[in-house]
Amino acid sequence: MKGNNGIKFFLVIVVIAVLTYIAAVGNFFGIPIKGAMDIRQGIDINGGIDATLYAIKSDNSKPTQDDLDTARTIIDKRLNKLGILDRELTTDVTAGRIVLRIPWKPGETNYNPDSALKEIGKTALLTFQEVDETKLDSVGNYLPTGKIVLQGIDVVDAKPQPDMENGGTSVSLTLSNEGKKKFAEATARLVGKFIAIYMDDIFVSAPRVETAIPNGEARITLGGTDKSAQSAEAKDLADTIRSGALPFKLEAKMVNAISPLLGKAALQICIRAGIVAFILVCLFMIGYYRLPGILACIALLGHTVMQLLFISWTEITLTLPGLAGIILTVGMGVDANIIIFERIKEELRSGKTLKAAIDVGFKRAFTAILDANMTTLIAAVVLLLFGTGPMIGFGYTLGIGVALSFLTAVTVSRIMIKSVADLDIAKHHWLYGV
């Protein structure tokens, strides 16, 4: 191998070896890094919780279908943000409830349903209330007065941002059109006074109204001199306000554990199927394409490991359909290599030198590889946009696998085969299936 090509080949092998080690062990020489065993498994593999959330409205009225749909949409967004794709979320307007099924967290050992349910965020009702400064609890917090200025549904967004005036961090609120009207009236009336924020009847914060705010762009300035603590407090407050944007309180009355033993047998079968598929693909590639086949198998190993690590690091829930998607991309992962190697064989048969055949083979195969990958990615995107639950998981693993197969075929395989082609022993055409 020539200098640069030899270094590239060595780096590729080292990177694949390191990623394989991380995926298998879950750390890098003592530094904890999520590996394949830290992937969050779906309900169909590892069980989870089955919760029935009942709507509790302040006026004791029955929630409408629109109310339940709003709450379901908010919970859906929270679950998407957490990467919990394997879930069942349905509404029952007759009983005024939402039925939720989500998988256990990675590394869950005590299988506590109540603890797992907290992952979707606070299901309590968020309110902004006028305060009576004479009514305080035992620790000095303002007690709820019931004089509601805003509810969580009036808040479109809440996010921490730098406070240029005080040099710290504040929380910026964006209100709905109806919320702007309510807030403009209240702040004009309560200048110099406090508006307290409650999650149900639990005190969260009580910012002072400095001036009337007619445009709905409110800002909560936090106290304290510790800037780091202030930043963390701002983030926590913003998260609390966003998570409280429900049209009513949701109370989990029926929470049951789904056995973690469900699907374990299916998981073992899928893992064995994946290993067998990998071995058979490698045997075919080595037997038919010989030296390039060996390099393609190394690239395929890197492709599979990167896919597993990507799923683990992004905390995407892996379901049985998602696992099937990984197995499918094992075969698809060498599809681009087959196109390239066939092109190289054609160029060698036409009388070109090995280096010229490799360059032309990759160049002429690129368009076909790009087209094939794009069509599959389109199918994966359609699944992500219109699918639900396990279908989304399958779309993710399929899309990730196709994108990584393009990377490994066009980049990794090219680096290795061009590096090996510099060796005198590797220049015989028989080694390339000719």
C-alpha positions as CSV (number, residue, x, y, z in Angstrom):
1,M,0.0,0.0,0.0
2,K,1.2,3.5,-0.7
3,G,1.5,5.9,2.2
4,N,-1.8,7.8,2.2
5,N,-3.9,4.8,1.1
6,G,-2.2,2.6,3.8
7,I,-3.0,5.2,6.5
8,K,-6.7,5.5,5.3
9,F,-7.1,1.7,5.3
10,F,-5.6,1.4,8.8
11,L,-7.9,4.2,10.1
12,V,-11.0,2.6,8.6
13,I,-10.1,-0.7,10.3
14,V,-9.4,1.0,13.6
15,V,-12.7,3.0,13.6
16,I,-14.8,-0.1,12.8
17,A,-13.0,-2.0,15.5
18,V,-13.5,0.7,18.1
19,L,-17.2,1.1,17.2
20,T,-17.7,-2.7,17.4
21,Y,-16.1,-2.7,20.8
22,I,-18.3,0.2,22.1
23,A,-21.4,-1.5,20.7
24,A,-20.5,-4.8,22.4
25,V,-19.2,-3.6,25.8
26,G,-21.0,-0.2,26.3
27,N,-18.0,1.8,27.2
28,F,-14.6,2.9,25.8
29,F,-11.8,1.9,28.1
30,G,-13.7,2.9,31.2
31,I,-15.6,5.8,29.7
32,P,-19.4,5.0,29.7
33,I,-20.8,5.1,26.2
34,K,-24.2,3.7,25.2
35,G,-23.8,0.4,23.4
36,A,-26.2,-2.0,21.7
37,M,-27.4,-3.4,25.0
38,D,-28.6,0.1,26.0
39,I,-31.1,0.3,23.2
40,R,-34.6,1.0,24.5
41,Q,-36.7,-2.1,23.6
42,G,-40.3,-1.9,22.6
43,I,-43.4,-3.3,24.4
44,D,-43.4,-6.3,22.0
45,I,-39.9,-7.2,23.2
46,N,-39.5,-6.1,26.8
47,G,-42.9,-5.2,28.1
48,G,-43.9,-1.8,29.6
49,I,-46.9,-0.1,31.2
50,D,-50.6,0.1,30.4
51,A,-52.1,3.3,31.9
52,T,-55.6,4.8,31.8
53,L,-55.5,8.6,32.2
54,Y,-58.9,10.1,33.2
55,A,-59.6,13.8,32.4
56,I,-60.4,15.9,35.5
57,K,-61.7,19.4,34.5
58,S,-62.0,22.3,36.9
59,D,-65.7,22.7,36.3
60,N,-66.3,18.9,36.6
61,S,-67.7,18.9,33.0
62,K,-67.1,16.0,30.7
63,P,-64.2,16.5,28.2
64,T,-65.1,16.8,24.5
65,Q,-63.5,14.8,21.7
66,D,-61.6,18.0,20.8
67,D,-60.3,18.3,24.4
68,L,-59.1,14.7,24.3
69,D,-57.5,15.0,20.9
70,T,-55.6,18.1,22.1
71,A,-54.2,16.2,25.1
72,R,-53.4,13.2,22.9
73,T,-51.4,15.5,20.5
74,I,-49.5,17.0,23.4
75,I,-48.6,13.6,24.8
76,D,-47.7,12.4,21.3
77,K,-45.2,15.2,21.0
78,R,-43.6,14.5,24.4
79,L,-43.2,10.8,23.4
80,N,-41.7,11.7,20.1
81,K,-39.2,14.0,21.8
82,L,-38.3,11.1,24.2
83,G,-37.8,8.8,21.2
84,I,-40.6,6.5,22.4
85,L,-42.0,5.4,19.1
86,D,-43.5,2.1,20.2
87,R,-46.7,3.3,21.9
88,E,-50.4,3.0,21.8
89,L,-52.3,6.1,22.5
90,T,-56.1,6.1,22.1
91,T,-59.0,8.3,23.4
92,D,-62.3,7.3,24.8
93,V,-64.7,10.2,24.8
94,T,-67.5,8.2,26.4
95,A,-65.5,7.5,29.5
96,G,-63.5,10.8,29.3
97,R,-60.1,9.0,29.3
98,I,-56.9,8.4,27.3
99,V,-55.4,4.9,27.2
100,L,-51.6,4.8,27.0
101,R,-49.1,1.9,26.5
102,I,-45.4,2.7,26.5
103,P,-42.3,0.4,26.9
104,W,-39.9,0.4,29.9
105,K,-36.9,2.6,30.1
106,P,-33.5,1.1,29.2
107,G,-31.9,-0.6,32.2
108,E,-35.2,-0.6,34.1
109,T,-35.0,-3.3,36.8
110,N,-37.8,-2.7,39.3
111,Y,-40.5,-2.2,36.6
112,N,-42.3,0.5,38.5
113,P,-45.3,1.6,36.4
114,D,-45.7,4.9,38.2
115,S,-42.1,5.8,37.7
116,A,-42.2,5.0,34.0
117,L,-45.4,7.1,33.6
118,K,-43.5,10.2,34.7
119,E,-41.5,10.1,31.5
120,I,-44.3,11.7,29.5
121,G,-44.0,14.8,31.7
122,K,-46.3,16.3,34.2
123,T,-50.0,15.6,33.4
124,A,-51.2,18.2,35.9
125,L,-53.1,21.4,35.0
126,L,-50.8,24.5,34.7
127,T,-52.3,27.8,35.8
128,F,-51.1,31.4,36.2
129,Q,-53.0,33.0,39.2
130,E,-53.3,36.3,40.9
131,V,-51.9,36.1,44.4
132,D,-52.9,37.3,47.9
133,E,-49.7,38.4,49.5
134,T,-51.1,37.8,52.9
135,K,-51.7,34.1,52.2
136,L,-48.5,32.0,52.4
137,D,-47.8,28.4,53.2
138,S,-45.3,27.1,55.8
139,V,-42.3,27.7,53.6
140,G,-43.3,31.2,52.3
141,N,-44.8,30.3,49.0
142,Y,-48.1,32.0,47.8
143,L,-51.2,29.8,48.2
144,P,-53.5,29.4,45.3
145,T,-56.3,31.9,45.1
146,G,-58.3,30.4,42.3
147,K,-58.2,33.8,40.4
148,I,-56.8,32.3,37.2
149,V,-55.1,34.6,34.7
150,L,-53.9,31.9,32.2
151,Q,-54.0,28.2,31.8
152,G,-51.4,26.0,30.2
153,I,-53.4,25.7,27.0
154,D,-52.9,29.5,26.5
155,V,-49.1,29.1,26.4
156,V,-47.8,28.3,22.9
157,D,-44.2,28.0,23.9
158,A,-41.7,28.6,26.7
159,K,-38.0,28.6,26.4
160,P,-34.9,29.8,28.3
161,Q,-33.0,32.7,26.8
162,P,-30.1,35.0,27.9
163,D,-31.2,38.0,30.0
164,M,-29.3,40.9,28.5
165,E,-30.4,43.3,31.2
166,N,-29.4,41.3,34.2
167,G,-26.7,39.0,32.6
168,G,-28.5,35.8,33.6
169,T,-31.1,33.6,32.1
170,S,-34.9,34.3,31.8
171,V,-37.8,32.3,30.5
172,S,-39.6,33.7,27.3
173,L,-43.3,32.9,26.9
174,T,-45.2,32.9,23.7
175,L,-49.0,33.1,24.1
176,S,-52.0,32.2,21.9
177,N,-54.2,34.9,20.6
178,E,-56.7,34.3,23.4
179,G,-53.9,34.1,25.9
180,K,-52.5,37.5,24.7
181,K,-55.9,39.1,25.4
182,K,-56.1,37.6,28.9
183,F,-52.5,38.5,29.8
184,A,-52.7,42.0,28.5
185,E,-55.7,42.7,30.7
186,A,-54.2,41.1,33.7
187,T,-50.7,42.6,33.5
188,A,-52.2,46.1,32.9
189,R,-54.2,45.6,36.1
190,L,-51.4,44.0,38.2
191,V,-48.3,46.1,37.5
192,G,-46.0,45.8,40.5
193,K,-47.8,42.7,41.8
194,F,-47.0,39.0,41.5
195,I,-48.6,36.4,39.3
196,A,-48.0,32.9,40.6
197,I,-47.5,29.7,38.5
198,Y,-49.0,26.5,39.8
199,M,-48.9,22.9,38.6
200,D,-52.3,21.8,40.0
201,D,-52.0,23.4,43.5
202,I,-48.2,23.0,43.7
203,F,-46.4,26.4,43.6
204,V,-43.8,26.7,40.8
205,S,-42.8,30.3,40.6
206,A,-44.1,33.9,41.2
207,P,-42.7,36.5,38.9
208,R,-43.5,40.2,39.4
209,V,-45.3,42.1,36.7
210,E,-42.9,44.9,35.8
211,T,-45.0,46.5,33.1
212,A,-48.2,45.8,31.0
213,I,-47.6,43.3,28.3
214,P,-50.0,43.7,25.4
215,N,-48.3,41.6,22.7
216,G,-48.1,38.2,24.5
217,E,-44.3,38.1,24.5
218,A,-43.8,37.7,28.2
219,R,-40.6,37.1,30.0
220,I,-40.0,35.6,33.5
221,T,-36.8,37.0,35.1
222,L,-35.3,34.7,37.7
223,G,-33.6,35.8,40.9
224,G,-30.3,34.6,42.4
225,T,-26.7,35.4,41.7
226,D,-25.5,31.9,40.7
227,K,-25.7,32.0,36.9
228,S,-25.2,28.3,36.4
229,A,-28.1,27.5,38.9
230,Q,-30.2,30.2,37.3
231,S,-29.7,28.7,33.8
232,A,-30.7,25.3,35.1
233,E,-33.7,26.8,36.9
234,A,-34.8,28.6,33.7
235,K,-34.6,25.4,31.7
236,D,-36.6,23.5,34.3
237,L,-39.3,26.2,34.5
238,A,-39.6,26.3,30.7
239,D,-39.9,22.6,30.5
240,T,-42.5,22.6,33.3
241,I,-44.6,25.3,31.5
242,R,-44.4,23.5,28.2
243,S,-45.4,20.2,29.7
244,G,-48.3,21.7,31.4
245,A,-50.1,22.9,28.3
246,L,-53.0,20.5,28.7
247,P,-56.6,21.5,28.5
248,F,-57.3,19.7,31.8
249,K,-55.6,17.6,34.5
250,L,-55.0,13.9,33.7
251,E,-55.2,11.5,36.6
252,A,-53.7,8.0,36.1
253,K,-56.2,5.7,37.9
254,M,-55.4,2.4,36.3
255,V,-51.6,1.7,35.8
256,N,-50.6,-1.9,35.1
257,A,-47.2,-3.5,34.3
258,I,-46.9,-5.5,31.1
259,S,-44.6,-8.5,31.6
260,P,-41.1,-7.9,30.4
261,L,-40.9,-11.5,29.4
262,L,-43.2,-11.0,26.5
263,G,-41.3,-11.1,23.2
264,K,-38.1,-12.3,24.6
265,A,-38.3,-15.5,22.6
266,A,-39.1,-13.5,19.5
267,L,-36.1,-11.3,20.2
268,Q,-33.8,-14.2,20.4
269,I,-35.1,-15.6,17.1
270,C,-34.6,-12.2,15.4
271,I,-31.1,-11.9,16.7
272,R,-30.2,-15.4,15.5
273,A,-31.9,-14.6,12.1
274,G,-29.7,-11.4,11.9
275,I,-26.5,-13.4,12.6
276,V,-27.4,-16.1,10.1
277,A,-28.3,-13.5,7.5
278,F,-25.0,-11.7,8.1
279,I,-23.0,-14.9,7.8
280,L,-24.8,-16.0,4.6
281,V,-24.4,-12.6,3.0
282,C,-20.7,-12.6,3.8
283,L,-20.2,-16.2,2.4
284,F,-21.9,-15.2,-0.8
285,M,-19.9,-12.0,-1.2
286,I,-16.6,-13.8,-0.5
287,G,-17.4,-16.8,-2.7
288,Y,-18.5,-14.7,-5.7
289,Y,-16.4,-11.5,-5.4
290,R,-13.4,-12.9,-3.5
291,L,-11.1,-10.1,-2.3
292,P,-13.7,-7.2,-2.8
293,G,-16.2,-9.5,-1.0
294,I,-14.0,-9.7,2.1
295,L,-13.7,-5.9,2.1
296,A,-17.4,-5.6,1.6
297,C,-18.0,-7.8,4.7
298,I,-15.8,-5.5,6.8
299,A,-17.7,-2.5,5.6
300,L,-21.0,-4.4,6.3
301,L,-19.9,-5.0,9.9
302,G,-19.2,-1.3,10.3
303,H,-22.6,-0.5,8.7
304,T,-24.4,-2.7,11.2
305,V,-22.5,-1.5,14.2
306,M,-23.0,2.2,13.3
307,Q,-26.8,1.5,12.8
308,L,-27.1,-0.1,16.3
309,L,-25.1,2.7,17.9
310,F,-27.1,5.4,16.2
311,I,-30.3,3.8,17.5
312,S,-28.8,3.6,21.0
313,W,-27.5,7.1,21.1
314,T,-30.7,8.7,19.7
315,E,-32.7,6.6,22.2
316,I,-35.1,5.4,19.5
317,T,-37.3,2.6,20.7
318,L,-36.4,-0.7,18.9
319,T,-39.4,-2.9,18.2
320,L,-39.6,-6.3,16.4
321,P,-40.5,-4.6,13.1
322,G,-37.6,-2.2,13.7
323,L,-35.3,-5.2,14.3
324,A,-36.6,-6.7,11.1
325,G,-35.6,-3.4,9.4
326,I,-32.1,-3.8,10.6
327,I,-31.9,-7.4,9.3
328,L,-33.3,-6.2,6.0
329,T,-30.6,-3.6,5.7
330,V,-28.0,-6.2,6.2
331,G,-28.8,-7.5,2.8
332,M,-29.3,-4.1,1.4
333,G,-26.0,-3.0,2.8
334,V,-24.1,-4.9,0.2
335,D,-26.4,-4.1,-2.6
336,A,-24.4,-1.1,-3.6
337,N,-21.2,-3.1,-3.3
338,I,-22.6,-5.6,-5.8
339,I,-23.3,-2.9,-8.3
340,I,-19.8,-1.5,-7.9
341,F,-18.0,-4.8,-8.1
342,E,-19.9,-5.8,-11.2
343,R,-18.9,-2.6,-12.9
344,I,-15.3,-3.2,-11.9
345,K,-15.4,-6.7,-13.4
346,E,-16.8,-5.3,-16.6
347,E,-14.0,-2.8,-16.8
348,L,-11.4,-5.5,-16.1
349,R,-12.8,-7.7,-18.8
350,S,-12.6,-4.8,-21.3
351,G,-8.8,-4.6,-20.7
352,K,-8.5,-1.7,-18.3
353,T,-5.9,-1.8,-15.5
354,L,-7.0,-2.6,-12.0
355,K,-6.7,1.0,-10.8
356,A,-8.6,2.4,-13.8
357,A,-11.3,-0.3,-13.5
358,I,-11.8,0.6,-9.8
359,D,-12.0,4.3,-10.6
360,V,-14.4,3.9,-13.5
361,G,-16.4,1.2,-11.7
362,F,-17.2,3.5,-8.7
363,K,-17.9,6.5,-11.0
364,R,-20.3,4.6,-13.3
365,A,-22.1,2.8,-10.4
366,F,-22.6,6.0,-8.4
367,T,-25.8,7.1,-10.2
368,A,-27.4,3.7,-10.0
369,I,-26.6,3.5,-6.3
370,L,-27.9,7.0,-5.6
371,D,-31.2,6.3,-7.4
372,A,-31.7,3.0,-5.6
373,N,-31.0,4.5,-2.2
374,M,-33.2,7.5,-2.8
375,T,-36.2,5.4,-3.7
376,T,-35.9,3.4,-0.6
377,L,-35.4,6.5,1.5
378,I,-38.6,7.9,0.1
379,A,-40.5,4.8,1.3
380,A,-38.9,5.2,4.7
381,V,-39.9,8.9,4.9
382,V,-43.5,8.0,4.0
383,L,-43.6,5.5,6.8
384,L,-42.2,8.1,9.2
385,L,-44.8,10.7,8.1
386,F,-47.9,8.6,8.0
387,G,-47.1,5.5,10.1
388,T,-47.7,5.1,13.8
389,G,-45.9,3.2,16.6
390,P,-43.9,0.2,15.3
391,M,-44.3,1.3,11.7
392,I,-42.4,4.5,12.6
393,G,-39.7,2.3,14.2
394,F,-39.4,0.2,11.0
395,G,-39.2,3.4,9.0
396,Y,-36.4,4.8,11.2
397,T,-34.2,1.6,11.0
398,L,-34.8,1.3,7.3
399,G,-34.0,4.9,6.6
400,I,-30.9,4.9,8.9
401,G,-29.7,1.6,7.3
402,V,-30.1,2.8,3.8
403,A,-28.2,6.1,4.5
404,L,-25.4,4.3,6.2
405,S,-25.2,1.7,3.5
406,F,-24.6,4.5,1.0
407,L,-21.8,5.9,3.2
408,T,-20.1,2.5,3.7
409,A,-20.4,1.5,0.0
410,V,-19.3,4.7,-1.6
411,T,-16.7,5.8,1.0
412,V,-15.5,3.0,3.2
413,S,-15.4,0.2,0.6
414,R,-13.7,2.6,-1.9
415,I,-11.0,3.5,0.6
416,M,-10.3,-0.1,1.4
417,I,-10.3,-1.5,-2.1
418,K,-8.1,1.3,-3.5
419,S,-5.7,0.7,-0.6
420,V,-5.5,-3.0,-1.1
421,A,-5.1,-2.6,-4.9
422,D,-1.7,-1.1,-4.3
423,L,-0.3,-4.4,-3.1
424,D,1.3,-6.5,-5.8
425,I,-0.3,-9.7,-4.4
426,A,-3.7,-8.2,-4.8
427,K,-3.4,-7.2,-8.5
428,H,-4.4,-10.6,-9.9
429,H,-7.8,-10.3,-11.7
430,W,-8.9,-13.7,-10.3
431,L,-9.1,-12.1,-6.9
432,Y,-11.8,-9.8,-8.3
433,G,-14.0,-12.6,-9.7
434,V,-12.7,-12.3,-13.3
